[in-house]
């Protein structure tokens, strides 16, 4: 009965009985080749993800000036100090680096691949795990972005949309070119907010991604949006999800655009919703530039980005009384803690919630009546 040799096994990447001029470097290179094969073949990860992880491990090896069978937790700690204190890497980047080294060490230490025995035979020692709970960052939150990023206030959002609509009206009244493009851009911003989409999710929409909600026929053909290019986990394909329409005005704006403006810009009957002046799908650079132009034209905070529209969607749904679990599913978050980071309720809303809570306390009701 034959035994299948797993992807990444030492016997597949080191020829037995061959002496190397630089044995340590040759074995390390074979380890990297084996780990890449294990991830690409055994786990079917994307090549880009595997390449990034290999670069991280090579970076650590150069910093440590030693090979995996010589690595220690102390050496790993020194490397982390350099990444955090000297290079000032973001917490999420530091965690990704730690994750790559931990997985590489797990691969080498696993008895299934034979690297421990190979190192014992060649070097008299073997690799160990150098990443532990006490020297790595815990994965408490799913998002650790720039805390300065915030959602629009409702007034800012209205000002922003007024600026976008004003550009359309200005071009039409002056008889200038670009009215269709301005209408496209204004609708795109409304769609990002109206369905809480990421920029790429919105840009990759096709007309076939919208369909009816039988429970809410008033939304017509735009009762649901099928997001096909949702944010992927590392090494995995995009995660699709379905987003229910909750804002009637957004559905009306999109329907008007698809029926009356898109046919004038789309070529060759392509299904892309957002088409550039050249007839190709609109890109993220164009979106960012147009957003910045509208934001600055409206005199709004320069910290606001297209992603702030998604933050605003989450915040405003919570303020309007939608269930947090529903909002989490709409956004496509795996963790409720992530949705919590996307919601920044206004002071007015917080005070209203506080007042409602205090109204249910008998002692506070008595004090209010005395006043």
C-alpha positions as CSV (number, residue, x, y, z in Angstrom):
1,X,0.0,0.0,0.0
2,X,1.6,3.3,-1.1
3,X,1.8,6.3,1.2
4,X,1.2,9.7,-0.3
5,X,4.0,12.2,0.5
6,X,2.5,15.5,1.5
7,X,3.3,18.8,-0.3
8,X,6.3,20.5,1.3
9,X,8.0,17.3,2.6
10,X,11.8,17.5,3.0
11,X,12.2,14.4,0.9
12,X,10.7,16.2,-2.1
13,X,13.0,19.3,-1.8
14,X,16.3,17.9,-0.6
15,X,18.1,15.2,-2.6
16,X,19.4,12.5,-0.3
17,X,23.1,11.9,-0.2
18,X,24.0,15.2,-1.9
19,X,26.6,17.5,-0.2
20,X,26.1,21.2,-0.6
21,X,28.8,23.9,-0.7
22,X,26.6,26.1,1.6
23,X,24.5,23.5,3.3
24,X,22.8,25.9,5.7
25,X,21.7,28.2,2.9
26,X,20.6,25.3,0.7
27,X,18.5,23.7,3.4
28,X,16.8,27.1,4.2
29,X,16.0,27.6,0.6
30,X,14.6,24.1,0.4
31,X,12.5,24.9,3.5
32,X,11.0,27.9,1.8
33,X,10.3,26.0,-1.4
34,X,8.6,23.3,0.7
35,X,6.5,25.8,2.6
36,X,5.4,27.4,-0.6
37,X,4.5,24.1,-2.1
38,X,2.5,23.2,1.0
39,X,0.5,26.5,0.8
40,X,0.0,26.5,-2.9
41,X,-0.7,22.8,-3.4
42,X,-2.0,21.6,-0.1
43,X,-3.9,24.6,1.0
44,X,-4.6,26.2,-2.4
45,X,-3.7,29.7,-1.3
46,X,-3.1,32.6,-3.7
47,X,0.4,32.9,-5.0
48,X,0.5,36.6,-4.0
49,X,-0.2,35.7,-0.4
50,X,2.4,33.0,-0.4
51,X,5.0,35.3,-1.8
52,X,4.3,37.9,0.8
53,X,4.7,35.4,3.6
54,X,8.0,34.1,2.1
55,X,9.4,37.7,2.1
56,X,8.5,38.1,5.7
57,X,10.3,34.9,6.7
58,X,13.3,35.9,4.6
59,X,13.3,39.3,6.3
60,X,13.4,37.7,9.7
61,X,16.2,35.4,8.7
62,X,18.3,38.3,7.5
63,X,17.7,40.3,10.7
64,X,18.5,37.3,12.9
65,X,21.6,36.3,10.9
66,X,20.7,32.7,11.6
67,X,18.7,29.8,10.2
68,X,15.4,28.3,11.5
69,X,17.1,25.5,13.5
70,X,19.0,28.3,15.4
71,X,16.1,30.7,15.9
72,X,15.0,31.7,19.4
73,X,12.1,33.6,21.0
74,X,14.6,36.2,22.1
75,X,15.7,36.7,18.5
76,X,12.2,37.0,17.4
77,X,11.5,39.6,20.1
78,X,14.5,41.7,18.9
79,X,13.1,41.7,15.4
80,X,9.7,42.8,16.6
81,X,11.2,45.7,18.5
82,X,12.9,46.8,15.3
83,X,9.6,46.6,13.3
84,X,7.6,48.5,16.0
85,X,10.1,51.0,17.5
86,X,12.3,51.7,14.5
87,X,10.1,51.1,11.4
88,X,6.8,52.1,13.1
89,X,4.8,49.5,11.4
90,X,1.0,49.5,11.9
91,X,-0.4,46.9,14.4
92,X,-2.1,45.0,11.7
93,X,1.1,44.7,9.7
94,X,3.0,43.6,12.8
95,X,0.4,40.9,13.4
96,X,0.7,39.7,9.8
97,X,4.4,39.4,10.1
98,X,4.0,37.4,13.4
99,X,1.4,35.2,11.7
100,X,3.8,34.4,8.8
101,X,6.7,33.4,11.1
102,X,4.4,31.4,13.4
103,X,3.0,29.4,10.5
104,X,6.5,28.8,9.0
105,X,7.7,27.4,12.4
106,X,4.5,25.3,12.7
107,X,5.3,23.9,9.2
108,X,8.9,23.1,10.1
109,X,8.0,21.5,13.5
110,X,5.3,19.3,12.1
111,X,6.2,15.6,12.0
112,X,4.4,15.3,8.7
113,X,7.0,17.0,6.6
114,X,10.3,15.6,8.0
115,X,12.2,18.8,8.5
116,X,12.9,18.2,12.2
117,X,14.7,14.9,11.5
118,X,16.4,16.4,8.5
119,X,17.9,19.2,10.6
120,X,18.9,16.8,13.4
121,X,20.8,14.7,10.9
122,X,22.5,17.6,9.2
123,X,23.0,20.1,12.1
124,X,22.5,18.2,15.3
125,X,19.6,20.5,16.3
126,X,16.1,21.3,15.0
127,X,13.6,24.2,14.6
128,X,11.3,25.3,17.4
129,X,8.3,27.6,17.6
130,X,9.5,31.1,18.5
131,X,6.1,32.8,18.4
132,X,4.0,32.4,21.6
133,X,1.0,34.1,23.2
134,X,3.3,36.2,25.4
135,X,5.4,37.7,22.6
136,X,2.8,38.3,19.8
137,X,-0.1,40.7,19.4
138,X,-3.5,39.1,20.2
139,X,-6.2,39.3,17.5
140,X,-8.8,41.2,19.6
141,X,-10.3,43.3,16.8
142,X,-10.8,42.6,13.1
143,X,-10.0,46.2,12.2
144,X,-7.2,48.4,13.5
145,X,-7.3,51.3,11.0
146,X,-6.4,54.9,11.5
147,X,-8.6,56.2,14.4
148,X,-8.8,59.6,12.8
149,X,-11.1,58.2,10.1
150,X,-14.7,58.8,11.0
151,X,-18.1,58.8,9.4
152,X,-19.9,61.8,8.0
153,X,-22.3,63.6,10.2
154,X,-25.7,63.7,8.7
155,X,-25.3,67.4,7.9
156,X,-21.9,66.8,6.2
157,X,-23.4,63.9,4.2
158,X,-26.2,66.2,2.9
159,X,-23.6,68.9,2.0
160,X,-21.5,66.3,0.2
161,X,-24.4,65.0,-1.9
162,X,-25.6,68.5,-2.6
163,X,-22.1,69.3,-3.9
164,X,-22.3,66.2,-6.2
165,X,-25.8,67.1,-7.5
166,X,-24.8,70.7,-7.9
167,X,-22.1,69.7,-10.3
168,X,-24.6,67.9,-12.5
169,X,-27.0,70.8,-12.5
170,X,-24.2,73.3,-13.2
171,X,-23.0,71.4,-16.2
172,X,-26.5,70.9,-17.6
173,X,-27.5,74.6,-17.2
174,X,-24.3,75.8,-18.7
175,X,-24.5,73.3,-21.6
176,X,-21.0,72.0,-20.7
177,X,-19.7,68.5,-21.4
178,X,-19.4,65.9,-18.7
179,X,-23.0,66.1,-17.3
180,X,-23.4,62.3,-17.7
181,X,-20.0,61.6,-15.9
182,X,-21.0,64.0,-13.1
183,X,-24.3,62.2,-12.7
184,X,-22.5,58.9,-12.7
185,X,-20.1,60.1,-10.0
186,X,-22.9,61.5,-7.8
187,X,-24.9,58.2,-8.1
188,X,-21.8,56.2,-7.3
189,X,-21.3,58.1,-4.0
190,X,-24.9,57.5,-3.1
191,X,-24.7,53.8,-3.8
192,X,-21.6,53.4,-1.7
193,X,-23.4,55.0,1.2
194,X,-26.9,53.6,0.4
195,X,-25.7,50.0,0.6
196,X,-22.7,50.4,2.8
197,X,-20.2,49.2,0.2
198,X,-16.4,49.2,0.1
199,X,-15.0,51.1,-2.9
200,X,-14.0,48.0,-4.8
201,X,-17.3,46.3,-4.1
202,X,-19.1,49.2,-5.6
203,X,-16.8,49.6,-8.6
204,X,-17.2,45.9,-9.6
205,X,-21.0,46.0,-9.6
206,X,-22.8,44.8,-12.8
207,X,-26.4,45.5,-13.7
208,X,-27.2,41.8,-13.1
209,X,-26.2,42.2,-9.5
210,X,-29.5,43.9,-8.6
211,X,-32.7,42.0,-8.2
212,X,-36.2,42.3,-6.7
213,X,-37.1,41.8,-3.0
214,X,-40.5,40.1,-3.1
215,X,-41.3,41.4,0.3
216,X,-40.7,45.0,-0.7
217,X,-41.8,45.4,-4.3
218,X,-41.7,49.2,-4.0
219,X,-37.9,49.0,-4.6
220,X,-38.5,47.5,-8.1
221,X,-35.4,45.8,-9.5
222,X,-33.2,47.1,-6.7
223,X,-34.4,45.4,-3.6
224,X,-31.2,43.4,-3.2
225,X,-27.6,43.9,-4.3
226,X,-25.4,40.9,-4.8
227,X,-21.8,41.9,-3.8
228,X,-19.5,39.5,-5.7
229,X,-16.2,41.1,-4.7
230,X,-16.5,41.3,-1.0
231,X,-13.3,41.6,1.1
232,X,-11.5,38.3,1.2
233,X,-9.7,36.6,4.1
234,X,-5.9,36.4,3.6
235,X,-5.2,33.9,0.9
236,X,-8.9,33.3,0.1
237,X,-11.1,34.4,-2.9
238,X,-13.5,37.3,-2.5
239,X,-16.4,36.7,-0.2
240,X,-19.8,37.3,-1.8
241,X,-22.8,38.5,0.1
242,X,-26.3,39.9,-0.5
243,X,-27.2,43.3,0.9
244,X,-30.8,44.3,1.4
245,X,-31.9,47.7,0.3
246,X,-33.0,49.9,3.2
247,X,-32.9,53.4,1.8
248,X,-35.7,54.1,-0.8
249,X,-34.1,57.3,-2.1
250,X,-30.9,55.4,-3.0
251,X,-32.8,52.8,-5.0
252,X,-34.6,55.6,-6.8
253,X,-31.4,57.4,-7.6
254,X,-29.8,54.2,-8.9
255,X,-32.8,53.2,-11.0
256,X,-32.9,56.6,-12.7
257,X,-29.1,56.4,-13.5
258,X,-29.3,52.8,-14.9
259,X,-32.4,53.6,-17.0
260,X,-31.5,57.0,-18.3
261,X,-27.8,57.7,-18.0
262,X,-25.9,54.4,-18.2
263,X,-27.1,53.6,-21.7
264,X,-25.5,56.8,-23.0
265,X,-22.1,55.8,-21.6
266,X,-21.9,52.0,-21.9
267,X,-20.4,50.5,-25.0
268,X,-20.7,47.0,-26.6
269,X,-23.6,46.2,-24.2
270,X,-21.2,45.5,-21.3
271,X,-22.8,45.0,-17.9
272,X,-20.6,47.2,-15.8
273,X,-22.6,49.8,-13.8
274,X,-19.8,52.4,-13.6
275,X,-18.2,53.1,-17.0
276,X,-15.4,55.6,-17.7
277,X,-15.4,58.1,-20.6
278,X,-13.2,55.5,-22.5
279,X,-15.8,52.8,-22.1
280,X,-13.9,50.8,-19.5
281,X,-14.9,50.0,-16.0
282,X,-14.3,52.9,-13.6
283,X,-11.2,52.4,-11.4
284,X,-10.4,53.2,-7.8
285,X,-8.1,56.1,-8.7
286,X,-10.9,57.9,-10.5
287,X,-13.2,57.3,-7.5
288,X,-10.7,58.6,-5.0
289,X,-9.9,61.7,-7.2
290,X,-13.6,62.5,-7.7
291,X,-14.4,62.0,-4.0
292,X,-11.6,64.4,-3.0
293,X,-12.8,66.9,-5.5
294,X,-16.4,66.9,-4.1
295,X,-15.2,66.8,-0.5
296,X,-12.9,69.8,-0.9
297,X,-15.5,71.6,-3.0
298,X,-18.0,71.2,-0.2
299,X,-15.4,72.5,2.3
300,X,-15.4,69.2,4.4
301,X,-12.8,67.6,6.6
302,X,-9.8,66.3,4.5
303,X,-9.7,63.2,6.7
304,X,-12.9,62.0,5.1
305,X,-12.4,59.2,2.5
306,X,-14.7,57.1,0.3
307,X,-14.7,54.5,3.1
308,X,-16.2,57.1,5.4
309,X,-19.4,56.7,3.4
310,X,-19.5,53.0,4.5
311,X,-18.8,54.1,8.1
312,X,-21.7,56.5,7.9
313,X,-24.0,53.8,6.6
314,X,-23.3,51.6,9.7
315,X,-23.6,54.5,12.1
316,X,-26.8,55.9,10.7
317,X,-28.5,52.4,10.6
318,X,-27.7,51.9,14.3
319,X,-29.0,55.4,15.1
320,X,-32.2,54.7,13.2
321,X,-32.8,51.7,15.3
322,X,-31.7,48.8,13.1
323,X,-30.6,45.6,14.9
324,X,-26.8,45.5,15.2
325,X,-26.7,41.9,13.9
326,X,-28.6,43.0,10.8
327,X,-26.1,45.8,10.3
328,X,-23.2,43.3,10.7
329,X,-24.7,41.1,8.0
330,X,-25.3,44.0,5.7
331,X,-21.6,45.0,6.0
332,X,-20.3,41.5,5.7
333,X,-18.4,41.5,8.9
334,X,-17.3,38.2,10.5
335,X,-17.2,39.8,14.0
336,X,-19.6,42.1,15.8
337,X,-16.6,43.9,17.3
338,X,-15.7,45.1,13.8
339,X,-19.1,46.6,13.2
340,X,-18.7,48.3,16.6
341,X,-15.6,50.1,15.2
342,X,-17.6,51.3,12.2
343,X,-20.3,52.9,14.3
344,X,-19.8,56.3,15.9
345,X,-23.1,57.5,17.2
346,X,-23.6,61.2,17.4
347,X,-23.8,63.1,20.7
348,X,-27.5,63.9,20.0
349,X,-28.3,60.2,19.5
350,X,-26.3,59.3,22.6
351,X,-28.1,61.9,24.7
352,X,-31.4,60.6,23.4
353,X,-30.6,57.1,24.4
354,X,-29.4,58.2,27.8
355,X,-32.7,60.2,28.3
356,X,-34.8,57.1,27.3
357,X,-32.8,54.9,29.7
358,X,-33.1,57.4,32.6
359,X,-36.9,57.7,31.9
360,X,-37.2,54.0,32.9
361,X,-35.6,54.6,36.3
362,X,-38.4,55.5,38.9
363,X,-36.1,57.7,41.0
364,X,-35.1,59.8,38.0
365,X,-38.7,60.2,36.9
366,X,-39.6,61.6,40.4
367,X,-36.7,64.1,40.1
368,X,-37.9,65.2,36.6
369,X,-41.5,65.7,37.8
370,X,-40.3,67.9,40.7
371,X,-38.6,70.1,38.2
